């Protein structure tokens, strides 16, 4: 019997990779515009740091260790209308949204690494799961978590969240993984 795929494991896997890592391509790193990652500890910006490390991309990491308000203030100075982590300065552009940043970095610097080829039968699944983490999955879990908090219920994965059927988003992932070895590649 396959073990139940927990929400925390799903989130961690989706934050990581979808393929086999090859040695970093120095050519790609040499052609990278200046890249600064504005980070807050424990936030989605960790996905961008991880990706840059995997791709061998040089980057500057801006955050204040142990100071979430201080890190957020730094982000507000760079992106006052949408202060979120991650915020990335890529050359002269300021970009937010981790999945979009990931797709841009992979398209420009991945050289076929960490994702299936566009013509691969796995590519649609790769895209589905890449966006599922931030879309259906996160929004439902967060909605049920907030309702549970308002109602004074415990906020554990087994406390019976039912407002928007967040358990179904985990079951969907479990079902997929019962038939496939990986989410996308």
NUFI-450923 format. One record per residue (C-alpha): x, y, z; residue in three letters. Coordinates in Angstrom, 2 decimals. Example, Ala and Ser with C-alpha at 12.3 -4.5 7.8 and 13.67 -1.06 7.14 Angstrom:
<sites>
+---------+---------+---------+-----+
|       X |       Y |       Z |   r |
+---------+---------+---------+-----+
|   12.30 |   -4.50 |    7.80 | ALA |
|   13.67 |   -1.06 |    7.14 | SER |
+---------+---------+---------+-----+
</sites>
This chain:
<sites>
+---------+---------+---------+-----+
|       X |       Y |       Z |   r |
+---------+---------+---------+-----+
|    0.00 |    0.00 |    0.00 | UNK |
|    1.29 |    3.44 |   -0.93 | UNK |
|    1.72 |    5.83 |    2.04 | UNK |
|   -0.60 |    8.83 |    2.15 | UNK |
|    1.02 |   11.83 |    0.57 | UNK |
|    0.78 |   14.59 |    3.19 | UNK |
|    0.17 |   18.23 |    2.40 | UNK |
|    3.55 |   19.28 |    3.79 | UNK |
|    5.37 |   16.73 |    1.65 | UNK |
|    3.42 |   17.85 |   -1.43 | UNK |
|    4.27 |   21.48 |   -0.78 | UNK |
|    7.94 |   20.64 |   -0.30 | UNK |
|    8.11 |   18.57 |   -3.47 | UNK |
|    6.37 |   21.19 |   -5.55 | UNK |
|    8.80 |   23.75 |   -4.24 | UNK |
|   11.66 |   21.62 |   -5.48 | UNK |
|   12.31 |   19.99 |   -8.82 | UNK |
|   10.60 |   18.08 |  -11.56 | UNK |
|   13.51 |   16.32 |  -13.20 | UNK |
|   17.10 |   15.24 |  -13.10 | UNK |
|   19.78 |   17.81 |  -12.29 | UNK |
|   22.86 |   17.99 |  -14.51 | UNK |
|   26.00 |   19.96 |  -13.74 | UNK |
|   25.49 |   23.73 |  -13.74 | UNK |
|   26.07 |   25.40 |  -17.07 | UNK |
|   28.60 |   28.21 |  -16.65 | UNK |
|   27.57 |   29.75 |  -19.99 | UNK |
|   24.09 |   30.35 |  -18.59 | UNK |
|   25.46 |   31.95 |  -15.44 | UNK |
|   27.74 |   34.24 |  -17.45 | UNK |
|   24.76 |   35.57 |  -19.42 | UNK |
|   22.59 |   36.24 |  -16.37 | UNK |
|   21.58 |   39.84 |  -15.73 | UNK |
|   22.17 |   41.01 |  -12.18 | UNK |
|   19.80 |   38.97 |  -10.02 | UNK |
|   18.72 |   40.00 |   -6.53 | UNK |
|   16.31 |   37.90 |   -4.48 | UNK |
|   14.42 |   39.80 |   -1.79 | UNK |
|   13.72 |   37.13 |    0.77 | UNK |
|   11.84 |   36.50 |    4.00 | UNK |
|   12.79 |   33.42 |    5.98 | UNK |
|   10.34 |   30.54 |    5.61 | UNK |
|    8.57 |   32.06 |    2.62 | UNK |
|    8.24 |   31.01 |   -1.02 | UNK |
|   11.37 |   32.97 |   -1.87 | UNK |
|   13.28 |   29.89 |   -0.69 | UNK |
|   12.13 |   28.25 |   -3.94 | UNK |
|   14.00 |   30.88 |   -5.95 | UNK |
|   17.17 |   30.58 |   -3.89 | UNK |
|   17.08 |   26.80 |   -4.34 | UNK |
|   16.57 |   27.12 |   -8.10 | UNK |
|   19.46 |   29.56 |   -8.50 | UNK |
|   21.70 |   27.18 |   -6.57 | UNK |
|   20.64 |   24.23 |   -8.75 | UNK |
|   21.21 |   26.20 |  -11.96 | UNK |
|   24.49 |   27.70 |  -10.78 | UNK |
|   23.13 |   31.22 |  -11.25 | UNK |
|   24.86 |   34.00 |   -9.35 | UNK |
|   22.50 |   36.04 |   -7.19 | UNK |
|   22.46 |   38.48 |   -4.33 | UNK |
|   20.22 |   37.61 |   -1.38 | UNK |
|   18.64 |   40.53 |    0.47 | UNK |
|   16.97 |   39.91 |    3.82 | UNK |
|   17.34 |   40.62 |    7.50 | UNK |
|   17.96 |   37.38 |    9.39 | UNK |
|   15.35 |   36.87 |   12.12 | UNK |
|   13.62 |   40.16 |   11.28 | UNK |
|   10.49 |   39.55 |    9.20 | UNK |
|    9.26 |   43.19 |    9.48 | UNK |
|   12.72 |   44.44 |    8.48 | UNK |
|   12.86 |   42.09 |    5.49 | UNK |
|    9.35 |   43.17 |    4.47 | UNK |
|   10.38 |   46.82 |    4.67 | UNK |
|   13.27 |   46.12 |    2.28 | UNK |
|   10.82 |   44.46 |   -0.12 | UNK |
|    8.40 |   47.42 |    0.17 | UNK |
|   11.19 |   49.74 |   -0.91 | UNK |
|   11.68 |   47.69 |   -4.10 | UNK |
|    8.05 |   46.77 |   -4.79 | UNK |
|    5.73 |   49.16 |   -2.95 | UNK |
|    2.55 |   48.11 |   -4.78 | UNK |
|    3.05 |   44.35 |   -4.30 | UNK |
|    5.38 |   43.69 |   -1.37 | UNK |
|    5.67 |   39.89 |   -1.33 | UNK |
|    8.40 |   37.30 |   -0.95 | UNK |
|    9.71 |   36.47 |   -3.39 | UNK |
|   10.42 |   39.72 |   -5.09 | UNK |
|   13.25 |   39.50 |   -7.60 | UNK |
|   15.19 |   42.20 |   -9.39 | UNK |
|   16.33 |   40.69 |  -12.69 | UNK |
|   18.39 |   43.25 |  -14.54 | UNK |
|   16.21 |   46.35 |  -14.43 | UNK |
|   12.92 |   44.47 |  -13.94 | UNK |
|   11.19 |   43.79 |  -10.62 | UNK |
|    9.24 |   40.52 |  -10.70 | UNK |
|    6.94 |   38.85 |   -8.14 | UNK |
|    5.16 |   35.45 |   -8.05 | UNK |
|    7.36 |   32.45 |   -7.42 | UNK |
|    5.98 |   30.17 |  -10.16 | UNK |
|    6.41 |   32.92 |  -12.76 | UNK |
|    9.95 |   33.62 |  -11.58 | UNK |
|   10.74 |   29.91 |  -11.70 | UNK |
|    9.39 |   29.57 |  -15.24 | UNK |
|   11.34 |   32.62 |  -16.41 | UNK |
|   14.62 |   31.44 |  -14.89 | UNK |
|   14.20 |   27.91 |  -16.27 | UNK |
|   13.30 |   29.20 |  -19.74 | UNK |
|   16.27 |   31.57 |  -19.85 | UNK |
|   18.89 |   29.62 |  -17.92 | UNK |
|   17.73 |   26.03 |  -17.46 | UNK |
|   19.07 |   24.68 |  -20.75 | UNK |
|   16.62 |   21.78 |  -20.50 | UNK |
|   17.33 |   21.04 |  -16.84 | UNK |
|   14.76 |   20.62 |  -14.07 | UNK |
|   11.72 |   20.34 |  -16.32 | UNK |
|   10.54 |   18.09 |  -19.14 | UNK |
|   10.90 |   19.20 |  -22.74 | UNK |
|    7.92 |   21.13 |  -24.11 | UNK |
|    7.09 |   18.28 |  -26.49 | UNK |
|    7.34 |   15.63 |  -23.74 | UNK |
|    4.12 |   13.89 |  -22.67 | UNK |
|    5.11 |   14.87 |  -19.10 | UNK |
|    5.20 |   18.60 |  -19.84 | UNK |
|    1.46 |   19.25 |  -19.34 | UNK |
|    1.64 |   17.50 |  -15.95 | UNK |
|    4.72 |   19.51 |  -15.05 | UNK |
|    2.81 |   22.74 |  -15.70 | UNK |
|   -0.28 |   21.47 |  -13.91 | UNK |
|    1.62 |   20.62 |  -10.74 | UNK |
|    3.82 |   23.71 |  -10.90 | UNK |
|    0.72 |   25.90 |  -10.75 | UNK |
|   -1.37 |   23.57 |   -8.58 | UNK |
|    0.89 |   24.28 |   -5.61 | UNK |
|    0.10 |   28.00 |   -5.63 | UNK |
|   -3.40 |   27.76 |   -7.14 | UNK |
|   -5.93 |   25.14 |   -6.11 | UNK |
|   -3.77 |   23.52 |   -3.44 | UNK |
|   -2.65 |   26.53 |   -1.44 | UNK |
|   -5.88 |   28.52 |   -1.78 | UNK |
|   -8.06 |   25.68 |   -0.49 | UNK |
|   -5.76 |   24.77 |    2.38 | UNK |
|   -5.44 |   28.39 |    3.44 | UNK |
|   -9.21 |   28.97 |    3.21 | UNK |
|   -9.96 |   25.98 |    5.42 | UNK |
|   -7.18 |   26.93 |    7.82 | UNK |
|   -8.63 |   30.43 |    8.22 | UNK |
|  -12.17 |   29.16 |    8.73 | UNK |
|  -10.91 |   26.71 |   11.35 | UNK |
|   -9.09 |   29.52 |   13.15 | UNK |
|  -12.17 |   31.77 |   13.12 | UNK |
|  -14.30 |   28.91 |   14.44 | UNK |
|  -11.71 |   28.11 |   17.11 | UNK |
|  -11.02 |   24.61 |   15.80 | UNK |
|   -7.54 |   23.10 |   15.95 | UNK |
|   -5.44 |   23.83 |   12.88 | UNK |
|   -4.04 |   20.36 |   12.29 | UNK |
|   -4.27 |   18.41 |    9.02 | UNK |
|   -6.53 |   15.86 |   10.72 | UNK |
|   -8.97 |   18.30 |   12.29 | UNK |
|  -11.53 |   17.85 |    9.53 | UNK |
|  -11.28 |   20.92 |    7.33 | UNK |
|  -14.38 |   20.89 |    5.17 | UNK |
|  -15.23 |   24.45 |    4.12 | UNK |
|  -13.76 |   24.16 |    0.61 | UNK |
|  -12.85 |   20.46 |    0.65 | UNK |
|   -9.15 |   20.99 |    1.09 | UNK |
|   -8.74 |   17.27 |    1.71 | UNK |
|   -9.77 |   16.74 |   -1.92 | UNK |
|   -6.74 |   18.65 |   -3.21 | UNK |
|   -4.46 |   16.26 |   -1.33 | UNK |
|   -6.46 |   13.24 |   -2.54 | UNK |
|   -6.07 |   14.50 |   -6.11 | UNK |
|   -2.29 |   14.53 |   -5.69 | UNK |
|   -2.34 |   11.13 |   -3.97 | UNK |
|   -4.34 |    9.65 |   -6.84 | UNK |
|   -1.97 |   11.05 |   -9.45 | UNK |
|    1.08 |    9.70 |   -7.62 | UNK |
|   -0.54 |    6.27 |   -7.31 | UNK |
|   -0.32 |    6.11 |  -11.13 | UNK |
|    2.85 |    8.12 |  -11.83 | UNK |
|    6.33 |    8.11 |  -10.32 | UNK |
|    6.69 |   11.90 |  -10.36 | UNK |
|    4.57 |   15.01 |  -10.69 | UNK |
|    6.07 |   16.01 |  -14.00 | UNK |
|    9.04 |   14.30 |  -15.53 | UNK |
+---------+---------+---------+-----+
</sites>
